[in-house]
Amino acid sequence: MNGSRWSAPLVVVLLAMVPYLNGLRNGFTFDDVTIAAQNPRIRSMSGIGRAFTTDWWDGKHPQSLLYRPLTMATFAIDCAVATRGVAGPIPVRLPPDAARAFHVQNLLWHGAASVALFLLVLELSASPVLAFAAAALFAVHPVHTEAVDGIVGRAELMSACFSFLSLLFAWRAVRDDSQGAPRSMLAGAFLLLALLSKEQAIVIPAVPLLWILALERDERRELIRRPSFRWMVGALGAATLLYLCARAAVLGSPVAIRASDRVPILVDNPVSNAEGIARVLTPVRVFGEALRVLVFPRTLSADYSYDQIPLVTSVDAATIGCAFVLLASVAGVLLLRRRVPVASFGLGFFLLSWALTSNLFVVIGTIFGERLLYLPSAGFCLAAACGLMAAGRWLGGPRLAALVIAVLVVLCGVRTWSRNSDWKDDGSLFAAAAEASPRSCKALNGHASQLLAAKRPEAAVPLARRALAVFPSYPSAHYTLARGLREIAKQEKDPARKSELRGEASERARWLIDFYAQSPGGGRDLADAWNMLGCLALDEKRADEALRTFRKGIETSPDYEPAITGYGAALAMQADDASDPESKEALRRAALAQFERALVLDPTSAAAREDAMLMRTALASAAPMETRGPGALADRHATNGDRLLAEKRLDESLAEFREAARLQPRAGRGFLGIGTVLVAQSDREIDTRRQAALIDEAIESFEHALALEPGNPSAHMDLGIIYLSRRRDPAKVVQHFRAYLALVPDTPRRAQMEETIRKMDTAPIQASR
């Protein structure tokens, strides 16, 4: 290792980052959406404290109590960077391009973890060449792509980085007995940070046992007598105890899963239901899969759910082979402990950190995941580097060893680069997972769902059927299949075939209703199933049946927007069939009320917005021209204004809304439309004076609408947003957002708006015009 003392760490950082640079273009995938893109807890820096008082899923998965507050807090930093300069409240879901800030921080943590490993191995071995080889293999290994490319994988990166630093200072404390106390406290502090990032670091206090194992009996006794050793053990133990107390205080349990809340997790982890010999043999087989992706990472997958790794119910050759390698690894730890202690440490670290997530001793939430190998792979890479260097010296000298390691680093880097594209979005991720894990019902169904979203039901249905062939009782696959069959039926010309497709879709929906009716906490999923039946009834023009079915969904989940929109559509269908003009108008107004209610619950619902616009048009044009009153004409002009606004034809839209306000001056809709168009015009305006004048006029229009209709939630929302985005009068932001929340307490934006209110109260925005 020539050059300055920083040259090797710098190269390690470059090796860790360069293979992942093409991944910076990726968006949010899978769990990233819930944890990062749609998480109200990370929308402001002032909300970081909440991360330390809630679990990872914010109570959405009570059976899986994960406590990773430090990782969650770092997401708030990413969100602040990604939304810097954004006017108005942060969107309910961050756009894909906002993911770059999250990916950059992941990459920085991976680089930091790689350097921390380099420093640790350097301290343990006093060999810069070995430290560089181990860290280089770790930096580029393709198995880490799930942890680095998946934003939620940051928990692995942070926990490993802090774990390596904890061990580094723990080793220094034992080695330099005179400085044991300060370094031991640093080791304990880093362990606490590791545990607050992810619970897998709980194995770190046991790692010093691997150091003791390599010593003679007398040396071992002398080491244990050292004050520094006792300081180290005490510091690591205190950090662990402090973490467990924090978990218990926040989550009510110091362990990952509450026994009282334990539910079957057969899809994610078949071992959870395994009994007898399968309970032991299956984790042994999983060990073989872990070694496969570490030794030959050509095929990688984001999912290994049921039945990609089948339960092993009897002894076979493959399982015997996996057991032999496992036992040989344990033997290697013992046999190498004096001859090659660093290799022994690497193997021991790999086995110890793998054991916690192996399902061999404790059942966790998944049977296997490549992200779980991030920490254990450090020991594997260290042992591999030792083996490669020894083999190279035996066969041809150090140059051959260096050449072999360099070739491996390049090959791994290329594989990592190519793997990053799989994490671009959910579509590419599930397509790759379904190909790599063709027996995983979850991967197959996920791919089918993404194909449905891409309007390819004919490709989605066979995948959903394959998922059900793997696991016939998988509810998500039943729902995906029902959706796909319905979409194909819409395009089918043959009436008999159309009826057959809808009939099967209906059977799937009824199966789901029976399934979720017997499942605790299945309200939203049950509403989904009722909604599917209602949509099928609408497709067949059975309005009365659709009404009854949508009503069931609303009774199950009163704020379920799709069922409310569907209920309105069924009323509109009844209106079309009504012959009496008064009944027709009454039904249309009832339908419009449902669509507007749906829009209050979910302002982003395109179906509810389009249906509401069509219904307003129908009401405005229903009566003959000579009998139309100002209200009907005003509705028609306002509807035209909505349409023109959506088409970005702002001047024409403004004229329509002004006419609506002229015809119906005591109604708020026309004035709300005027204000909305004026805000849009101000965004296009370059002249700052003209821009300010448009904003002033928009505020005047919104306030006039609110004076006419004090209970109109849209007026409060519009005023709150305009004051917030223009940095004007924080007291009014708080006033209007609070008024909106009082009128619409169940809005999906509640957490986001409450956070804005807290910010306004604690750090008022300076008024500026």
Secondary structure, 3 states (H helix, E strand, C coil): CCCCCCHHHHHHHHHHHHHHHHHHHCCCCCHHHHHHHCCHHHCCHHHHHHHCCCCCCCCCCCCCCCCCHHHHHHHHHHHHHHCCCCCCCCCCCCCHHHHHHHHHHHHHHHHHHHHHHHHHHHHHHCCHHHHHHHHHHHHHCHHHHHHHHCHHHHHHHHHHHHHHHHHHHHHHHHHCHHHHHHHHHHHHHHHHHHHHHCHHHHHHHHCHHHHHHCCCHHHHHHHHHCHHHHHHHHHHHHHHHHHHHHHHHHHCCCCCCCHHHCCCCCCCCHHHHCCCCHHHHHHHHHHHHHHHHHHCCCCCCCCCCCCCCCCCCCCCHHHHHHHHHHHHHHHHHHHCCCCCHHHHHHHHHHHHHHHHCCCCCCCCCCCCCHHHHCCHHHHHHHHHHHHHHHHHHHHCCHHHHHHHHHHHHHHHHHHHHHHHHHHCCHHHHHHHHHHHCCCCHHHHHHHHHHHHHCCCHHHHHHHHHHHHHHCCCCHHHHHHHHHHHHHHHHHCCCHHHHHHHHHHHHHHHHHHHHHHHCCCCCHHHHHHHHHHHHHHHHHCCCHHHHHHHHHHHHHHCCCCHHHHHHHHHHHHHHHHHCCCHHHHHHHHHHHHHHHHHHHHHCCCCHHHHHHHHHHHHHHHHCCCHHHCCHHHHHHHHHHHHHHHHHCCCHHHHHHHHHHHHHHCCCCCHHHHHHHHHHHHHHHHCCCHHHHHHHHHHHHHHHHHHHHHCCCCHHHHHHHHHHHHHCCCCHHHHHHHHHHHHHHCCCCCCHHHHHHHHHHHHHCCCCCCC
